[in-house]
Amino acid sequence: VVAFGGRSIGDTLPKYINSPETVVYNKGYHLYGLNRLRDRKNISDIIIVEGYMDALALYQGGFKNVVASLGTALTKYQARLIKRYAKQVFIAYDGDIAGKSATIRGLELLEKEGCKPKVVLLPENTDPDDIIRHYGPQGFQNLLKEALALTDFKLSIAKAEVDMDTQEGKAAYAVRAS
């Protein structure tokens, strides 16, 4: 144990209370749940989520290869830890704006470290915990099967930001896609 974290029940703020960073605990150097992977052999892939509640929900849903980055800012140190266990990495960050922008940064970091990252596209304003609660493990498994590679994810974002029904939109997409 290097730190503690707690989550409020309901809408009470703050939503999370965590241990402060210390000499022993710096969240950018740790991955929640990594200890569960240490004894496993032949891990083909890892799923990375933002928070420990998402990791716990997926683990309870049967996904034993899940870790949490303890926030949206994946670091190069965390990417190096992940690479020790598997090259194929699925990022399943929240389907909000912060999660999407953090996903791109995380994908690029993982790729620089030699991993093969893919993005699990979550519906707008949902997180992995929501998917497990509403659609069950099979719902999340379906999202894993449709995960996008880095280039495809960037192209989907560029396409969503323009009006593809106009020539100007198509031209803007071509510029963003290059």
TORKOL-4160 file (C-alpha; in steps of 0.2 Angstrom, whole numbers, padded with zeros to 4 digits, m for minus):
178
<pt num="1" X="0000" Y="0000" Z="0000"/>
<pt num="2" X="0007" Y="0017" Z="m0005"/>
<pt num="3" X="m0008" Y="0028" Z="m0004"/>
<pt num="4" X="m0027" Y="0028" Z="0000"/>
<pt num="5" X="m0042" Y="0034" Z="m0010"/>
<pt num="6" X="m0060" Y="0037" Z="m0007"/>
<pt num="7" X="m0075" Y="0041" Z="m0017"/>
<pt num="8" X="m0091" Y="0050" Z="m0010"/>
<pt num="9" X="m0108" Y="0041" Z="m0011"/>
<pt num="10" X="m0120" Y="0052" Z="m0021"/>
<pt num="11" X="m0117" Y="0069" Z="m0027"/>
<pt num="12" X="m0107" Y="0075" Z="m0012"/>
<pt num="13" X="m0091" Y="0085" Z="m0016"/>
<pt num="14" X="m0077" Y="0083" Z="m0017"/>
<pt num="15" X="m0081" Y="0067" Z="m0027"/>
<pt num="16" X="m0064" Y="0059" Z="m0023"/>
<pt num="17" X="m0052" Y="0061" Z="m0008"/>
<pt num="18" X="m0035" Y="0054" Z="m0011"/>
<pt num="19" X="m0019" Y="0053" Z="m0001"/>
<pt num="20" X="m0007" Y="0068" Z="m0004"/>
<pt num="21" X="0008" Y="0065" Z="m0015"/>
<pt num="22" X="0024" Y="0060" Z="m0004"/>
<pt num="23" X="0041" Y="0054" Z="m0007"/>
<pt num="24" X="0034" Y="0036" Z="m0008"/>
<pt num="25" X="0018" Y="0040" Z="m0018"/>
<pt num="26" X="0018" Y="0050" Z="m0034"/>
<pt num="27" X="0002" Y="0046" Z="m0044"/>
<pt num="28" X="0012" Y="0048" Z="m0060"/>
<pt num="29" X="0023" Y="0034" Z="m0056"/>
<pt num="30" X="0009" Y="0021" Z="m0051"/>
<pt num="31" X="m0005" Y="0012" Z="m0059"/>
<pt num="32" X="m0019" Y="0006" Z="m0048"/>
<pt num="33" X="m0022" Y="m0013" Z="m0050"/>
<pt num="34" X="m0005" Y="m0017" Z="m0057"/>
<pt num="35" X="m0001" Y="m0028" Z="m0042"/>
<pt num="36" X="m0015" Y="m0040" Z="m0049"/>
<pt num="37" X="m0005" Y="m0042" Z="m0065"/>
<pt num="38" X="0011" Y="m0047" Z="m0057"/>
<pt num="39" X="0007" Y="m0065" Z="m0055"/>
<pt num="40" X="m0002" Y="m0068" Z="m0071"/>
<pt num="41" X="0007" Y="m0076" Z="m0086"/>
<pt num="42" X="0004" Y="m0073" Z="m0104"/>
<pt num="43" X="m0005" Y="m0057" Z="m0103"/>
<pt num="44" X="m0010" Y="m0052" Z="m0121"/>
<pt num="45" X="m0017" Y="m0035" Z="m0118"/>
<pt num="46" X="m0020" Y="m0022" Z="m0104"/>
<pt num="47" X="m0035" Y="m0011" Z="m0102"/>
<pt num="48" X="m0031" Y="0006" Z="m0095"/>
<pt num="49" X="m0045" Y="0017" Z="m0087"/>
<pt num="50" X="m0045" Y="0034" Z="m0078"/>
<pt num="51" X="m0050" Y="0029" Z="m0060"/>
<pt num="52" X="m0050" Y="0015" Z="m0048"/>
<pt num="53" X="m0069" Y="0014" Z="m0048"/>
<pt num="54" X="m0069" Y="0010" Z="m0067"/>
<pt num="55" X="m0055" Y="m0003" Z="m0064"/>
<pt num="56" X="m0065" Y="m0011" Z="m0050"/>
<pt num="57" X="m0080" Y="m0012" Z="m0060"/>
<pt num="58" X="m0071" Y="m0020" Z="m0075"/>
<pt num="59" X="m0062" Y="m0032" Z="m0064"/>
<pt num="60" X="m0079" Y="m0038" Z="m0056"/>
<pt num="61" X="m0085" Y="m0039" Z="m0074"/>
<pt num="62" X="m0072" Y="m0052" Z="m0078"/>
<pt num="63" X="m0059" Y="m0041" Z="m0085"/>
<pt num="64" X="m0043" Y="m0046" Z="m0075"/>
<pt num="65" X="m0031" Y="m0036" Z="m0086"/>
<pt num="66" X="m0036" Y="m0019" Z="m0081"/>
<pt num="67" X="m0026" Y="m0005" Z="m0072"/>
<pt num="68" X="m0031" Y="0014" Z="m0069"/>
<pt num="69" X="m0019" Y="0028" Z="m0072"/>
<pt num="70" X="m0027" Y="0038" Z="m0057"/>
<pt num="71" X="m0033" Y="0052" Z="m0068"/>
<pt num="72" X="m0032" Y="0057" Z="m0086"/>
<pt num="73" X="m0014" Y="0062" Z="m0087"/>
<pt num="74" X="m0005" Y="0046" Z="m0092"/>
<pt num="75" X="0014" Y="0048" Z="m0089"/>
<pt num="76" X="0029" Y="0041" Z="m0098"/>
<pt num="77" X="0033" Y="0031" Z="m0082"/>
<pt num="78" X="0016" Y="0023" Z="m0082"/>
<pt num="79" X="0017" Y="0019" Z="m0101"/>
<pt num="80" X="0034" Y="0010" Z="m0097"/>
<pt num="81" X="0026" Y="0000" Z="m0083"/>
<pt num="82" X="0012" Y="m0005" Z="m0095"/>
<pt num="83" X="0024" Y="m0010" Z="m0108"/>
<pt num="84" X="0033" Y="m0023" Z="m0096"/>
<pt num="85" X="0017" Y="m0033" Z="m0096"/>
<pt num="86" X="0009" Y="m0031" Z="m0113"/>
<pt num="87" X="0012" Y="m0022" Z="m0130"/>
<pt num="88" X="m0007" Y="m0021" Z="m0134"/>
<pt num="89" X="m0015" Y="m0008" Z="m0124"/>
<pt num="90" X="m0034" Y="m0003" Z="m0124"/>
<pt num="91" X="m0037" Y="0015" Z="m0117"/>
<pt num="92" X="m0055" Y="0016" Z="m0110"/>
<pt num="93" X="m0055" Y="0034" Z="m0103"/>
<pt num="94" X="m0071" Y="0042" Z="m0100"/>
<pt num="95" X="m0082" Y="0048" Z="m0114"/>
<pt num="96" X="m0081" Y="0066" Z="m0109"/>
<pt num="97" X="m0070" Y="0080" Z="m0117"/>
<pt num="98" X="m0056" Y="0078" Z="m0104"/>
<pt num="99" X="m0056" Y="0060" Z="m0107"/>
<pt num="100" X="m0055" Y="0062" Z="m0126"/>
<pt num="101" X="m0041" Y="0074" Z="m0126"/>
<pt num="102" X="m0031" Y="0064" Z="m0113"/>
<pt num="103" X="m0034" Y="0048" Z="m0124"/>
<pt num="104" X="m0024" Y="0056" Z="m0138"/>
<pt num="105" X="m0010" Y="0061" Z="m0127"/>
<pt num="106" X="m0010" Y="0043" Z="m0119"/>
<pt num="107" X="m0010" Y="0035" Z="m0136"/>
<pt num="108" X="0005" Y="0045" Z="m0142"/>
<pt num="109" X="0015" Y="0041" Z="m0126"/>
<pt num="110" X="0011" Y="0022" Z="m0127"/>
<pt num="111" X="0016" Y="0022" Z="m0145"/>
<pt num="112" X="0032" Y="0031" Z="m0141"/>
<pt num="113" X="0036" Y="0017" Z="m0128"/>
<pt num="114" X="0033" Y="0003" Z="m0141"/>
<pt num="115" X="0015" Y="m0002" Z="m0137"/>
<pt num="116" X="0001" Y="m0005" Z="m0149"/>
<pt num="117" X="m0013" Y="0006" Z="m0142"/>
<pt num="118" X="m0031" Y="0006" Z="m0147"/>
<pt num="119" X="m0045" Y="0017" Z="m0141"/>
<pt num="120" X="m0061" Y="0010" Z="m0133"/>
<pt num="121" X="m0075" Y="0022" Z="m0139"/>
<pt num="122" X="m0087" Y="0025" Z="m0125"/>
<pt num="123" X="m0103" Y="0034" Z="m0127"/>
<pt num="124" X="m0103" Y="0053" Z="m0123"/>
<pt num="125" X="m0102" Y="0056" Z="m0105"/>
<pt num="126" X="m0100" Y="0038" Z="m0099"/>
<pt num="127" X="m0086" Y="0029" Z="m0091"/>
<pt num="128" X="m0082" Y="0010" Z="m0090"/>
<pt num="129" X="m0092" Y="0008" Z="m0074"/>
<pt num="130" X="m0107" Y="0015" Z="m0082"/>
<pt num="131" X="m0105" Y="0002" Z="m0097"/>
<pt num="132" X="m0104" Y="m0012" Z="m0085"/>
<pt num="133" X="m0119" Y="m0007" Z="m0074"/>
<pt num="134" X="m0130" Y="m0004" Z="m0089"/>
<pt num="135" X="m0125" Y="m0016" Z="m0102"/>
<pt num="136" X="m0115" Y="m0029" Z="m0092"/>
<pt num="137" X="m0098" Y="m0036" Z="m0097"/>
<pt num="138" X="m0104" Y="m0041" Z="m0114"/>
<pt num="139" X="m0107" Y="m0023" Z="m0118"/>
<pt num="140" X="m0090" Y="m0018" Z="m0113"/>
<pt num="141" X="m0083" Y="m0033" Z="m0123"/>
<pt num="142" X="m0092" Y="m0027" Z="m0139"/>
<pt num="143" X="m0084" Y="m0010" Z="m0137"/>
<pt num="144" X="m0067" Y="m0018" Z="m0135"/>
<pt num="145" X="m0070" Y="m0027" Z="m0152"/>
<pt num="146" X="m0073" Y="m0010" Z="m0160"/>
<pt num="147" X="m0058" Y="m0001" Z="m0153"/>
<pt num="148" X="m0049" Y="0011" Z="m0165"/>
<pt num="149" X="m0030" Y="0012" Z="m0168"/>
<pt num="150" X="m0022" Y="0030" Z="m0165"/>
<pt num="151" X="m0023" Y="0036" Z="m0183"/>
<pt num="152" X="m0041" Y="0030" Z="m0185"/>
<pt num="153" X="m0046" Y="0038" Z="m0168"/>
<pt num="154" X="m0038" Y="0055" Z="m0174"/>
<pt num="155" X="m0047" Y="0054" Z="m0190"/>
<pt num="156" X="m0064" Y="0051" Z="m0182"/>
<pt num="157" X="m0061" Y="0066" Z="m0171"/>
<pt num="158" X="m0056" Y="0077" Z="m0185"/>
<pt num="159" X="m0071" Y="0071" Z="m0195"/>
<pt num="160" X="m0083" Y="0075" Z="m0180"/>
<pt num="161" X="m0077" Y="0093" Z="m0179"/>
<pt num="162" X="m0082" Y="0098" Z="m0197"/>
<pt num="163" X="m0097" Y="0098" Z="m0208"/>
<pt num="164" X="m0094" Y="0084" Z="m0220"/>
<pt num="165" X="m0109" Y="0090" Z="m0231"/>
<pt num="166" X="m0100" Y="0105" Z="m0237"/>
<pt num="167" X="m0085" Y="0108" Z="m0248"/>
<pt num="168" X="m0077" Y="0119" Z="m0234"/>
<pt num="169" X="m0080" Y="0105" Z="m0221"/>
<pt num="170" X="m0072" Y="0092" Z="m0233"/>
<pt num="171" X="m0057" Y="0103" Z="m0236"/>
<pt num="172" X="m0055" Y="0107" Z="m0217"/>
<pt num="173" X="m0056" Y="0088" Z="m0214"/>
<pt num="174" X="m0042" Y="0085" Z="m0227"/>
<pt num="175" X="m0031" Y="0098" Z="m0219"/>
<pt num="176" X="m0034" Y="0091" Z="m0202"/>
<pt num="177" X="m0031" Y="0073" Z="m0208"/>
<pt num="178" X="m0015" Y="0076" Z="m0216"/>
